[in-house]
């Protein structure tokens, strides 16, 4: 299958998926969108109200801020692929549960990443960051590129967090400003070394929706 065919197949499957209970609160699945040859792939948490209504990722306030951040570095939304850890909106905008994350990443997200094969994966928020840096604190690693699971990963705060907490906005803007340079220097990024002694701690971040 071509990359386009894989992405279409994922979109078709997510629209009727019943693997986890999130399908009960789904109006529209939100598989993701963007060019099949995108160099940058953004992974958020999950669809919110507007995304569930439209079937598109990042179409609310956080999406507008994301577009602004991209424009600041001379890029547009149409150049990047945007998706989420889970493709259906969690009821009441609760956090996605481990079994839901596992079901969606194993069946859909991993296929998308493998097909698109982006140069850089930008994780937005702690849930997508945890797929690659399970023991990291977002407050300590944001904006720092690393190699994990064979991918160049740049963990960043979710745009919604910056909207809720104004002090994070300049941090997010600074992290995004590094993206063009990161792409050009992708080959020089070191591997992520997970410390076995480090206790698992959830990074402190506000609810995103």
C-alpha positions in Angstrom: 0.0 0.0 0.0 1.1 3.5 -0.7 1.4 6.1 2.2 -1.8 7.7 1.0 -3.6 4.4 1.0 -2.5 3.5 4.5 -3.7 6.9 5.8 -7.0 6.5 4.1 -7.4 3.0 5.5 -6.6 4.2 9.0 -9.2 7.0 8.7 -11.8 4.5 7.5 -11.1 2.1 10.3 -11.1 4.7 13.0 -14.5 6.0 11.8 -16.1 2.6 12.8 -13.7 1.5 15.5 -15.2 -0.2 18.6 -12.0 -1.5 20.1 -12.3 0.6 23.2 -15.2 2.4 24.9 -14.3 5.8 23.5 -16.4 5.0 20.5 -19.5 5.6 22.7 -18.7 9.3 22.9 -17.6 9.7 19.3 -19.5 11.9 16.8 -16.6 11.9 14.4 -13.3 10.1 14.7 -10.3 12.4 14.2 -7.6 10.3 12.5 -5.4 13.2 11.6 -4.5 15.3 8.6 -1.6 16.6 6.6 0.6 15.7 3.6 1.7 12.1 3.3 5.3 13.2 2.9 5.3 15.6 5.9 8.8 16.1 7.5 7.2 17.0 10.9 4.5 15.0 12.6 2.7 16.5 15.6 1.0 14.2 18.2 -1.5 15.8 20.6 -3.6 14.1 23.3 -7.1 13.6 21.9 -10.0 15.3 20.2 -11.9 18.0 22.1 -15.4 19.3 21.5 -14.7 21.1 18.2 -12.6 18.2 16.8 -15.3 15.7 17.6 -17.8 17.9 15.8 -15.6 18.4 12.7 -13.5 15.3 12.5 -10.4 17.3 12.2 -7.5 17.8 14.7 -6.7 21.0 16.4 -9.5 23.2 15.1 -10.3 25.0 18.4 -8.3 27.7 20.2 -5.3 25.4 20.7 -5.3 24.8 16.9 -5.3 28.5 16.1 -2.3 28.9 18.5 -0.5 26.0 16.8 -1.0 27.6 13.4 0.3 30.9 14.8 3.4 29.1 16.2 4.0 27.5 12.8 3.6 30.8 11.0 6.2 32.3 13.3 8.8 29.9 11.9 7.8 30.3 8.3 5.7 27.2 8.2 2.0 26.4 7.6 -0.4 23.8 8.9 -0.6 22.4 5.4 3.1 21.4 5.6 2.9 19.2 8.7 0.9 16.1 9.7 -1.2 16.6 12.9 -2.8 13.7 14.8 -3.5 12.6 18.4 -2.7 9.7 20.7 -6.4 8.7 20.7 -8.6 9.3 17.7 -12.0 9.7 19.6 -12.9 12.3 22.2 -12.8 11.0 25.8 -16.2 11.7 27.4 -16.2 14.9 29.5 -12.7 15.6 28.2 -11.2 13.3 30.8 -7.7 11.9 30.3 -7.4 9.0 28.0 -6.9 5.7 29.9 -3.9 3.4 29.4 -6.0 0.7 27.6 -7.4 3.4 25.3 -4.0 4.8 24.5 -2.6 1.3 23.9 -5.5 0.3 21.6 -5.2 3.5 19.5 -1.4 3.7 19.2 -1.0 0.0 18.4 -3.8 -0.1 15.8 -3.6 3.3 14.3 -0.9 5.8 15.4 2.0 3.4 14.8 0.8 2.7 11.3 0.5 6.4 10.5 4.1 7.1 11.8 5.6 4.2 9.9 3.8 5.2 6.7 4.7 8.9 6.8 8.2 8.3 8.2 8.6 11.9 9.4 12.0 13.4 10.1 10.8 14.8 13.4 8.0 13.9 15.8 6.8 16.7 18.0 4.9 15.5 21.0 2.4 18.0 22.4 1.7 17.4 26.0 2.5 14.6 28.4 0.4 11.8 27.0 2.2 11.8 23.6 5.5 12.5 25.3 5.1 9.4 27.4 4.9 7.2 24.3 8.6 7.9 23.8 9.9 9.3 27.1 7.9 7.4 29.7 9.7 8.7 32.8 10.5 12.2 31.7 9.1 15.4 33.2 7.9 17.8 30.5 9.0 20.7 32.5 12.6 19.4 32.3 12.8 18.1 28.7 10.6 20.4 26.7 12.2 21.7 23.5 15.1 19.2 23.8 15.5 16.9 20.8 16.3 13.2 21.5 16.2 9.9 19.7 13.7 7.4 21.0 12.4 4.2 19.4 14.4 5.1 16.3 12.7 8.5 15.9 13.8 12.1 16.4 11.4 13.3 19.1 11.0 16.8 20.4 8.7 17.0 23.5 6.8 20.3 23.8 4.0 21.6 26.0 0.6 21.4 24.5 -0.5 24.7 23.0 -3.6 24.6 25.2 -1.4 24.6 28.3 0.1 27.9 27.2 -3.4 29.3 26.6 -4.4 28.3 30.1 -1.1 29.3 31.8 0.2 32.5 30.3 3.7 32.0 31.7 4.2 29.0 29.4 3.5 31.0 26.2 7.0 32.4 25.7 8.5 28.9 26.5 6.3 27.3 23.9 7.2 30.0 21.3 10.9 29.6 22.1 10.6 25.8 21.6 8.8 26.1 18.3 11.4 28.6 17.1 14.0 25.8 17.2 12.1 23.5 14.8 13.7 24.5 11.5 17.2 24.1 13.0 16.3 20.7 14.5 15.2 19.4 11.1 18.5 20.4 9.5 20.5 18.8 12.3 18.4 15.7 12.8 21.3 13.3 12.3 23.3 14.7 15.3 20.7 14.1 18.0 21.7 11.6 20.7 19.7 8.6 21.9 17.4 9.0 24.9 18.8 7.2 27.9 16.1 6.2 30.3 17.3 6.1 33.9 16.1 2.8 35.5 16.3 4.4 39.0 14.0 7.3 38.0 10.5 7.0 39.5 7.6 7.4 37.2 6.1 10.8 37.7 3.5 12.6 35.7 4.6 16.0 34.6 2.5 18.7 36.0 0.3 20.1 33.3 -3.1 21.5 33.3 -6.0 19.7 31.7 -6.0 20.5 28.1 -9.7 20.8 27.2 
